[in-house]
Amino acid sequence: MSRGKRPKWMIEIAIERMNILFNRAEMEFITHPERSNRYVELALKLSTKYNTKIPAEWSRRYCKECKSFLKPGHNSTVRLVNSEVNIFCGECGHVMKIPYHKEKKLKRRAKYDSKQKRINE
């Protein structure tokens, strides 16, 4: 094992633990929002310690600026602006901008394929 490299089983346990922490953060948000923020901080520490990414389903559920758990409608708002999703953090005012060109590309591809299908008939 090279220096600083963790075995696969350790990384899998860390990812499982991050999922558990984010699930707990979601359950506890209504009653204890500060506790859910603490769970997010712990998950981020795990990801840095084991050099792994936050699981994809949770990567947009916390503010990258203030590290607080985001629940749309409670402390964050989600808007579609031009061809991107804007997630506004209600705690610090930070805006995360996420492009969504892939969906448009798939839509154009489906349109093109349907035209080709009609031409070939």
Helices and strands as residue ranges (DSSP letters): H 8-28, H 33-49, E 76-81, E 84-89, E 95-99, H 101-120
